[in-house]
Amino acid sequence: MDFSYNELRHFADSWGLLAMLAFFLTAVIMVLLPGARSKAQDAAQIPFRED
């Protein structure tokens, strides 16, 4: 498979942009879900826990 610069750029301009938009919207939705703050605070404390 030998892709030219223009082919890769066209792919990134179309599908790459769509993938980044989907990732961004998923991240925003995850932050807005109920209980997200407590889960984030719990995850932030993981390094400080002693087993």
PQR file of N, CA, C, O and H, with PARSE charges and radii, in Angstrom:
ATOM      1  N   MET A   1       0.842  -1.179   0.000 -0.4000 1.5000
ATOM      2  CA  MET A   1       0.000   0.000   0.000 -0.0000 2.0000
ATOM      3  C   MET A   1       0.885   1.240   0.000  0.5500 1.7000
ATOM      4  O   MET A   1       1.615   1.512   0.954 -0.5500 1.4000
ATOM      5  N   ASP A   2       0.800   1.955  -1.062 -0.4000 1.5000
ATOM      6  CA  ASP A   2       1.594   3.169  -1.178 -0.0000 2.0000
ATOM      7  C   ASP A   2       0.640   4.344  -1.358  0.5500 1.7000
ATOM      8  O   ASP A   2       0.069   4.553  -2.428 -0.5500 1.4000
ATOM      9  H   ASP A   2       0.208   1.734  -1.836  0.4000 1.0000
ATOM     10  N   PHE A   3       0.486   5.100  -0.278 -0.4000 1.5000
ATOM     11  CA  PHE A   3      -0.437   6.225  -0.311 -0.0000 2.0000
ATOM     12  C   PHE A   3       0.325   7.508  -0.581  0.5500 1.7000
ATOM     13  O   PHE A   3       1.421   7.722  -0.062 -0.5500 1.4000
ATOM     14  H   PHE A   3       0.949   4.931   0.592  0.4000 1.0000
ATOM     15  N   SER A   4      -0.267   8.347  -1.391 -0.4000 1.5000
ATOM     16  CA  SER A   4       0.351   9.643  -1.629 -0.0000 2.0000
ATOM     17  C   SER A   4      -0.082  10.622  -0.542  0.5500 1.7000
ATOM     18  O   SER A   4      -1.030  10.372   0.203 -0.5500 1.4000
ATOM     19  H   SER A   4      -1.157   8.174  -1.813  0.4000 1.0000
ATOM     20  N   TYR A   5       0.618  11.715  -0.473 -0.4000 1.5000
ATOM     21  CA  TYR A   5       0.314  12.745   0.521 -0.0000 2.0000
ATOM     22  C   TYR A   5      -1.123  13.235   0.357  0.5500 1.7000
ATOM     23  O   TYR A   5      -1.831  13.418   1.347 -0.5500 1.4000
ATOM     24  H   TYR A   5       1.388  11.918  -1.078  0.4000 1.0000
ATOM     25  N   ASN A   6      -1.552  13.448  -0.868 -0.4000 1.5000
ATOM     26  CA  ASN A   6      -2.899  13.974  -1.110 -0.0000 2.0000
ATOM     27  C   ASN A   6      -3.988  12.993  -0.694  0.5500 1.7000
ATOM     28  O   ASN A   6      -5.039  13.398  -0.198 -0.5500 1.4000
ATOM     29  H   ASN A   6      -0.977  13.300  -1.673  0.4000 1.0000
ATOM     30  N   GLU A   7      -3.735  11.705  -0.895 -0.4000 1.5000
ATOM     31  CA  GLU A   7      -4.712  10.699  -0.475 -0.0000 2.0000
ATOM     32  C   GLU A   7      -4.848  10.670   1.044  0.5500 1.7000
ATOM     33  O   GLU A   7      -5.957  10.612   1.575 -0.5500 1.4000
ATOM     34  H   GLU A   7      -2.880  11.375  -1.297  0.4000 1.0000
ATOM     35  N   LEU A   8      -3.713  10.711   1.739 -0.4000 1.5000
ATOM     36  CA  LEU A   8      -3.751  10.707   3.195 -0.0000 2.0000
ATOM     37  C   LEU A   8      -4.381  11.995   3.728  0.5500 1.7000
ATOM     38  O   LEU A   8      -5.127  11.963   4.706 -0.5500 1.4000
ATOM     39  H   LEU A   8      -2.812  10.759   1.308  0.4000 1.0000
ATOM     40  N   ARG A   9      -4.084  13.116   3.093 -0.4000 1.5000
ATOM     41  CA  ARG A   9      -4.659  14.386   3.521 -0.0000 2.0000
ATOM     42  C   ARG A   9      -6.175  14.389   3.311  0.5500 1.7000
ATOM     43  O   ARG A   9      -6.913  14.891   4.159 -0.5500 1.4000
ATOM     44  H   ARG A   9      -3.478  13.142   2.298  0.4000 1.0000
ATOM     45  N   HIS A  10      -6.634  13.848   2.217 -0.4000 1.5000
ATOM     46  CA  HIS A  10      -8.069  13.774   1.957 -0.0000 2.0000
ATOM     47  C   HIS A  10      -8.756  12.899   2.996  0.5500 1.7000
ATOM     48  O   HIS A  10      -9.838  13.238   3.476 -0.5500 1.4000
ATOM     49  H   HIS A  10      -6.034  13.440   1.528  0.4000 1.0000
ATOM     50  N   PHE A  11      -8.135  11.771   3.348 -0.4000 1.5000
ATOM     51  CA  PHE A  11      -8.690  10.892   4.373 -0.0000 2.0000
ATOM     52  C   PHE A  11      -8.764  11.608   5.718  0.5500 1.7000
ATOM     53  O   PHE A  11      -9.782  11.532   6.408 -0.5500 1.4000
ATOM     54  H   PHE A  11      -7.256  11.495   2.958  0.4000 1.0000
ATOM     55  N   ALA A  12      -7.695  12.298   6.092 -0.4000 1.5000
ATOM     56  CA  ALA A  12      -7.669  13.008   7.376 -0.0000 2.0000
ATOM     57  C   ALA A  12      -8.674  14.148   7.382  0.5500 1.7000
ATOM     58  O   ALA A  12      -9.301  14.407   8.409 -0.5500 1.4000
ATOM     59  H   ALA A  12      -6.868  12.359   5.532  0.4000 1.0000
ATOM     60  N   ASP A  13      -8.838  14.828   6.266 -0.4000 1.5000
ATOM     61  CA  ASP A  13      -9.785  15.940   6.193 -0.0000 2.0000
ATOM     62  C   ASP A  13     -11.219  15.475   6.355  0.5500 1.7000
ATOM     63  O   ASP A  13     -12.049  16.221   6.874 -0.5500 1.4000
ATOM     64  H   ASP A  13      -8.329  14.617   5.432  0.4000 1.0000
ATOM     65  N   SER A  14     -11.525  14.280   5.932 -0.4000 1.5000
ATOM     66  CA  SER A  14     -12.907  13.818   6.001 -0.0000 2.0000
ATOM     67  C   SER A  14     -13.137  12.916   7.213  0.5500 1.7000
ATOM     68  O   SER A  14     -13.802  13.320   8.167 -0.5500 1.4000
ATOM     69  H   SER A  14     -10.851  13.675   5.510  0.4000 1.0000
ATOM     70  N   TRP A  15     -12.600  11.713   7.181 -0.4000 1.5000
ATOM     71  CA  TRP A  15     -12.862  10.749   8.241 -0.0000 2.0000
ATOM     72  C   TRP A  15     -12.130  11.072   9.530  0.5500 1.7000
ATOM     73  O   TRP A  15     -12.643  10.800  10.615 -0.5500 1.4000
ATOM     74  H   TRP A  15     -12.060  11.385   6.406  0.4000 1.0000
ATOM     75  N   GLY A  16     -10.950  11.642   9.432 -0.4000 1.5000
ATOM     76  CA  GLY A  16     -10.207  12.028  10.630 -0.0000 2.0000
ATOM     77  C   GLY A  16     -10.946  13.095  11.417  0.5500 1.7000
ATOM     78  O   GLY A  16     -11.026  13.031  12.643 -0.5500 1.4000
ATOM     79  H   GLY A  16     -10.533  11.862   8.551  0.4000 1.0000
ATOM     80  N   LEU A  17     -11.484  14.074  10.706 -0.4000 1.5000
ATOM     81  CA  LEU A  17     -12.261  15.123  11.360 -0.0000 2.0000
ATOM     82  C   LEU A  17     -13.510  14.541  12.013  0.5500 1.7000
ATOM     83  O   LEU A  17     -13.867  14.932  13.124 -0.5500 1.4000
ATOM     84  H   LEU A  17     -11.419  14.126   9.710  0.4000 1.0000
ATOM     85  N   LEU A  18     -14.157  13.636  11.352 -0.4000 1.5000
ATOM     86  CA  LEU A  18     -15.351  12.995  11.906 -0.0000 2.0000
ATOM     87  C   LEU A  18     -15.009  12.179  13.155  0.5500 1.7000
ATOM     88  O   LEU A  18     -15.767  12.194  14.125 -0.5500 1.4000
ATOM     89  H   LEU A  18     -13.867  13.319  10.449  0.4000 1.0000
ATOM     90  N   ALA A  19     -13.893  11.479  13.143 -0.4000 1.5000
ATOM     91  CA  ALA A  19     -13.475  10.693  14.310 -0.0000 2.0000
ATOM     92  C   ALA A  19     -13.146  11.602  15.494  0.5500 1.7000
ATOM     93  O   ALA A  19     -13.514  11.295  16.628 -0.5500 1.4000
ATOM     94  H   ALA A  19     -13.277  11.467  12.356  0.4000 1.0000
ATOM     95  N   MET A  20     -12.459  12.715  15.243 -0.4000 1.5000
ATOM     96  CA  MET A  20     -12.130  13.647  16.331 -0.0000 2.0000
ATOM     97  C   MET A  20     -13.387  14.286  16.901  0.5500 1.7000
ATOM     98  O   MET A  20     -13.484  14.490  18.111 -0.5500 1.4000
ATOM     99  H   MET A  20     -12.160  12.964  14.322  0.4000 1.0000
ATOM    100  N   LEU A  21     -14.346  14.602  16.046 -0.4000 1.5000
ATOM    101  CA  LEU A  21     -15.615  15.169  16.511 -0.0000 2.0000
ATOM    102  C   LEU A  21     -16.367  14.166  17.375  0.5500 1.7000
ATOM    103  O   LEU A  21     -16.911  14.533  18.417 -0.5500 1.4000
ATOM    104  H   LEU A  21     -14.267  14.436  15.063  0.4000 1.0000
ATOM    105  N   ALA A  22     -16.404  12.909  16.958 -0.4000 1.5000
ATOM    106  CA  ALA A  22     -17.075  11.875  17.742 -0.0000 2.0000
ATOM    107  C   ALA A  22     -16.397  11.695  19.097  0.5500 1.7000
ATOM    108  O   ALA A  22     -17.084  11.541  20.107 -0.5500 1.4000
ATOM    109  H   ALA A  22     -15.962  12.611  16.112  0.4000 1.0000
ATOM    110  N   PHE A  23     -15.068  11.712  19.141 -0.4000 1.5000
ATOM    111  CA  PHE A  23     -14.338  11.585  20.397 -0.0000 2.0000
ATOM    112  C   PHE A  23     -14.644  12.769  21.314  0.5500 1.7000
ATOM    113  O   PHE A  23     -14.882  12.584  22.508 -0.5500 1.4000
ATOM    114  H   PHE A  23     -14.510  11.838  18.320  0.4000 1.0000
ATOM    115  N   PHE A  24     -14.638  13.975  20.764 -0.4000 1.5000
ATOM    116  CA  PHE A  24     -14.918  15.169  21.551 -0.0000 2.0000
ATOM    117  C   PHE A  24     -16.335  15.140  22.126  0.5500 1.7000
ATOM    118  O   PHE A  24     -16.534  15.431  23.306 -0.5500 1.4000
ATOM    119  H   PHE A  24     -14.445  14.124  19.795  0.4000 1.0000
ATOM    120  N   LEU A  25     -17.308  14.793  21.304 -0.4000 1.5000
ATOM    121  CA  LEU A  25     -18.691  14.749  21.784 -0.0000 2.0000
ATOM    122  C   LEU A  25     -18.869  13.665  22.841  0.5500 1.7000
ATOM    123  O   LEU A  25     -19.621  13.862  23.796 -0.5500 1.4000
ATOM    124  H   LEU A  25     -17.147  14.557  20.345  0.4000 1.0000
ATOM    125  N   THR A  26     -18.202  12.538  22.695 -0.4000 1.5000
ATOM    126  CA  THR A  26     -18.257  11.480  23.700 -0.0000 2.0000
ATOM    127  C   THR A  26     -17.672  11.967  25.014  0.5500 1.7000
ATOM    128  O   THR A  26     -18.227  11.697  26.079 -0.5500 1.4000
ATOM    129  H   THR A  26     -17.591  12.378  21.919  0.4000 1.0000
ATOM    130  N   ALA A  27     -16.556  12.684  24.949 -0.4000 1.5000
ATOM    131  CA  ALA A  27     -15.924  13.208  26.168 -0.0000 2.0000
ATOM    132  C   ALA A  27     -16.838  14.215  26.856  0.5500 1.7000
ATOM    133  O   ALA A  27     -16.962  14.198  28.080 -0.5500 1.4000
ATOM    134  H   ALA A  27     -16.106  12.904  24.084  0.4000 1.0000
ATOM    135  N   VAL A  28     -17.474  15.082  26.093 -0.4000 1.5000
ATOM    136  CA  VAL A  28     -18.387  16.074  26.674 -0.0000 2.0000
ATOM    137  C   VAL A  28     -19.573  15.385  27.328  0.5500 1.7000
ATOM    138  O   VAL A  28     -19.974  15.761  28.429 -0.5500 1.4000
ATOM    139  H   VAL A  28     -17.374  15.096  25.098  0.4000 1.0000
ATOM    140  N   ILE A  29     -20.133  14.398  26.677 -0.4000 1.5000
ATOM    141  CA  ILE A  29     -21.278  13.675  27.236 -0.0000 2.0000
ATOM    142  C   ILE A  29     -20.878  12.951  28.517  0.5500 1.7000
ATOM    143  O   ILE A  29     -21.639  12.937  29.486 -0.5500 1.4000
ATOM    144  H   ILE A  29     -19.807  14.093  25.782  0.4000 1.0000
ATOM    145  N   MET A  30     -19.686  12.347  28.529 -0.4000 1.5000
ATOM    146  CA  MET A  30     -19.229  11.636  29.728 -0.0000 2.0000
ATOM    147  C   MET A  30     -19.061  12.592  30.911  0.5500 1.7000
ATOM    148  O   MET A  30     -19.322  12.214  32.053 -0.5500 1.4000
ATOM    149  H   MET A  30     -19.069  12.358  27.742  0.4000 1.0000
ATOM    150  N   VAL A  31     -18.632  13.815  30.647 -0.4000 1.5000
ATOM    151  CA  VAL A  31     -18.449  14.799  31.712 -0.0000 2.0000
ATOM    152  C   VAL A  31     -19.793  15.268  32.249  0.5500 1.7000
ATOM    153  O   VAL A  31     -19.914  15.573  33.435 -0.5500 1.4000
ATOM    154  H   VAL A  31     -18.419  14.122  29.719  0.4000 1.0000
ATOM    155  N   LEU A  32     -20.793  15.328  31.396 -0.4000 1.5000
ATOM    156  CA  LEU A  32     -22.094  15.851  31.799 -0.0000 2.0000
ATOM    157  C   LEU A  32     -23.009  14.811  32.440  0.5500 1.7000
ATOM    158  O   LEU A  32     -24.074  15.162  32.948 -0.5500 1.4000
ATOM    159  H   LEU A  32     -20.694  15.080  30.432  0.4000 1.0000
ATOM    160  N   LEU A  33     -22.620  13.553  32.426 -0.4000 1.5000
ATOM    161  CA  LEU A  33     -23.454  12.508  33.019 -0.0000 2.0000
ATOM    162  C   LEU A  33     -23.512  12.658  34.534  0.5500 1.7000
ATOM    163  O   LEU A  33     -22.547  13.112  35.148 -0.5500 1.4000
ATOM    164  H   LEU A  33     -21.755  13.267  32.013  0.4000 1.0000
ATOM    165  N   PRO A  34     -24.638  12.280  35.142 -0.5600 1.5000
ATOM    166  CA  PRO A  34     -24.725  12.327  36.600  0.2800 2.0000
ATOM    167  C   PRO A  34     -23.681  11.412  37.237  0.5500 1.7000
ATOM    168  O   PRO A  34     -23.461  10.291  36.777 -0.5500 1.4000
ATOM    169  N   GLY A  35     -23.051  11.893  38.283 -0.4000 1.5000
ATOM    170  CA  GLY A  35     -22.053  11.107  38.979 -0.0000 2.0000
ATOM    171  C   GLY A  35     -20.662  11.235  38.404  0.5500 1.7000
ATOM    172  O   GLY A  35     -19.735  10.590  38.893 -0.5500 1.4000
ATOM    173  H   GLY A  35     -23.229  12.803  38.656  0.4000 1.0000
ATOM    174  N   ALA A  36     -20.490  12.050  37.376 -0.4000 1.5000
ATOM    175  CA  ALA A  36     -19.178  12.186  36.749 -0.0000 2.0000
ATOM    176  C   ALA A  36     -18.177  12.833  37.697  0.5500 1.7000
ATOM    177  O   ALA A  36     -17.003  12.463  37.705 -0.5500 1.4000
ATOM    178  H   ALA A  36     -21.243  12.574  36.979  0.4000 1.0000
ATOM    179  N   ARG A  37     -18.630  13.796  38.496 -0.4000 1.5000
ATOM    180  CA  ARG A  37     -17.713  14.482  39.408 -0.0000 2.0000
ATOM    181  C   ARG A  37     -17.151  13.516  40.442  0.5500 1.7000
ATOM    182  O   ARG A  37     -15.951  13.522  40.716 -0.5500 1.4000
ATOM    183  H   ARG A  37     -19.584  14.097  38.490  0.4000 1.0000
ATOM    184  N   SER A  38     -18.014  12.690  41.013 -0.4000 1.5000
ATOM    185  CA  SER A  38     -17.527  11.759  42.037 -0.0000 2.0000
ATOM    186  C   SER A  38     -16.590  10.708  41.429  0.5500 1.7000
ATOM    187  O   SER A  38     -15.623  10.303  42.074 -0.5500 1.4000
ATOM    188  H   SER A  38     -18.989  12.685  40.791  0.4000 1.0000
ATOM    189  N   LYS A  39     -16.862  10.268  40.212 -0.4000 1.5000
ATOM    190  CA  LYS A  39     -15.974   9.306  39.553 -0.0000 2.0000
ATOM    191  C   LYS A  39     -14.622   9.936  39.244  0.5500 1.7000
ATOM    192  O   LYS A  39     -13.584   9.288  39.381 -0.5500 1.4000
ATOM    193  H   LYS A  39     -17.648  10.597  39.688  0.4000 1.0000
ATOM    194  N   ALA A  40     -14.634  11.197  38.829 -0.4000 1.5000
ATOM    195  CA  ALA A  40     -13.374  11.882  38.523 -0.0000 2.0000
ATOM    196  C   ALA A  40     -12.565  12.097  39.796  0.5500 1.7000
ATOM    197  O   ALA A  40     -11.346  11.925  39.790 -0.5500 1.4000
ATOM    198  H   ALA A  40     -15.477  11.724  38.718  0.4000 1.0000
ATOM    199  N   GLN A  41     -13.224  12.469  40.878 -0.4000 1.5000
ATOM    200  CA  GLN A  41     -12.507  12.661  42.135 -0.0000 2.0000
ATOM    201  C   GLN A  41     -11.946  11.336  42.646  0.5500 1.7000
ATOM    202  O   GLN A  41     -10.839  11.293  43.182 -0.5500 1.4000
ATOM    203  H   GLN A  41     -14.214  12.609  40.883  0.4000 1.0000
ATOM    204  N   ASP A  42     -12.699  10.270  42.483 -0.4000 1.5000
ATOM    205  CA  ASP A  42     -12.231   8.949  42.891 -0.0000 2.0000
ATOM    206  C   ASP A  42     -11.005   8.538  42.062  0.5500 1.7000
ATOM    207  O   ASP A  42     -10.033   8.018  42.609 -0.5500 1.4000
ATOM    208  H   ASP A  42     -13.599  10.304  42.048  0.4000 1.0000
ATOM    209  N   ALA A  43     -11.052   8.770  40.762 -0.4000 1.5000
ATOM    210  CA  ALA A  43      -9.918   8.422  39.902 -0.0000 2.0000
ATOM    211  C   ALA A  43      -8.696   9.270  40.224  0.5500 1.7000
ATOM    212  O   ALA A  43      -7.565   8.798  40.110 -0.5500 1.4000
ATOM    213  H   ALA A  43     -11.842   9.193  40.318  0.4000 1.0000
ATOM    214  N   ALA A  44      -8.914  10.519  40.626 -0.4000 1.5000
ATOM    215  CA  ALA A  44      -7.795  11.399  40.959 -0.0000 2.0000
ATOM    216  C   ALA A  44      -7.078  10.958  42.228  0.5500 1.7000
ATOM    217  O   ALA A  44      -5.907  11.285  42.418 -0.5500 1.4000
ATOM    218  H   ALA A  44      -9.832  10.903  40.719  0.4000 1.0000
ATOM    219  N   GLN A  45      -7.756  10.227  43.088 -0.4000 1.5000
ATOM    220  CA  GLN A  45      -7.161   9.797  44.349 -0.0000 2.0000
ATOM    221  C   GLN A  45      -6.459   8.441  44.258  0.5500 1.7000
ATOM    222  O   GLN A  45      -5.854   8.000  45.235 -0.5500 1.4000
ATOM    223  H   GLN A  45      -8.707   9.962  42.934  0.4000 1.0000
ATOM    224  N   ILE A  46      -6.526   7.780  43.113 -0.4000 1.5000
ATOM    225  CA  ILE A  46      -5.914   6.456  42.961 -0.0000 2.0000
ATOM    226  C   ILE A  46      -4.429   6.443  43.314  0.5500 1.7000
ATOM    227  O   ILE A  46      -3.994   5.525  44.009 -0.5500 1.4000
ATOM    228  H   ILE A  46      -7.017   8.139  42.319  0.4000 1.0000
ATOM    229  N   PRO A  47      -3.625   7.419  42.868 -0.5600 1.5000
ATOM    230  CA  PRO A  47      -2.187   7.353  43.199  0.2800 2.0000
ATOM    231  C   PRO A  47      -1.895   7.479  44.696  0.5500 1.7000
ATOM    232  O   PRO A  47      -0.827   7.068  45.151 -0.5500 1.4000
ATOM    233  N   PHE A  48      -2.810   8.030  45.448 -0.4000 1.5000
ATOM    234  CA  PHE A  48      -2.566   8.267  46.859 -0.0000 2.0000
ATOM    235  C   PHE A  48      -3.087   7.162  47.766  0.5500 1.7000
ATOM    236  O   PHE A  48      -2.886   7.209  48.979 -0.5500 1.4000
ATOM    237  H   PHE A  48      -3.676   8.364  45.078  0.4000 1.0000
ATOM    238  N   ARG A  49      -3.747   6.179  47.193 -0.4000 1.5000
ATOM    239  CA  ARG A  49      -4.285   5.075  47.980 -0.0000 2.0000
ATOM    240  C   ARG A  49      -3.177   4.103  48.347  0.5500 1.7000
ATOM    241  O   ARG A  49      -2.252   3.857  47.573 -0.5500 1.4000
ATOM    242  H   ARG A  49      -3.910   6.141  46.207  0.4000 1.0000
ATOM    243  N   GLU A  50      -3.298   3.564  49.541 -0.4000 1.5000
ATOM    244  CA  GLU A  50      -2.369   2.522  49.964 -0.0000 2.0000
ATOM    245  C   GLU A  50      -3.129   1.214  50.051  0.5500 1.7000
ATOM    246  O   GLU A  50      -4.214   1.149  50.629 -0.5500 1.4000
ATOM    247  H   GLU A  50      -4.050   3.763  50.170  0.4000 1.0000
ATOM    248  N   ASP A  51      -2.561   0.194  49.481 -0.4000 1.5000
ATOM    249  CA  ASP A  51      -3.243  -1.116  49.492 -0.0000 2.0000
ATOM    250  C   ASP A  51      -2.971  -1.863  50.763  0.5500 1.7000
ATOM    251  O   ASP A  51      -3.462  -2.977  50.941 -0.5500 1.4000
ATOM    252  H   ASP A  51      -1.680   0.247  49.011  0.4000 1.0000
TER
END
